[in-house]
């Protein structure tokens, strides 16, 4: 297994290890160049898309409790809130909630939403 420089569709280049035949490697390199973003750009795009989805869901479905405190405290509370929403999203992504997951969901709704 050797490392080969691969240019991704975002323009970044990284060394990637490949196994298999030369044809398989060359085919994969062409695919990455045409369709795949590098790991950093892909993660940034997924986070951006996720944050947009969360913001939209919040505006449409949940009236959050108004946060109180200093600017620094409110900023930190928003980070915690977003992390909890992400946890809930992961629990609901095609999986049946366990008892622990259902408790997390119930606790989060009580903590963050006006119901």
PyMOL commands that set and color helices and strands:
alter all, ss='L'
color gray80, all
select helices_A, chain A and resi 22-35+39-61+71-92+99-112
alter helices_A, ss='H'
color red, helices_A
select strands_A, chain A and resi 2-7+13-18
alter strands_A, ss='S'
color yellow, strands_A
deselect
rebuild
show_as cartoon
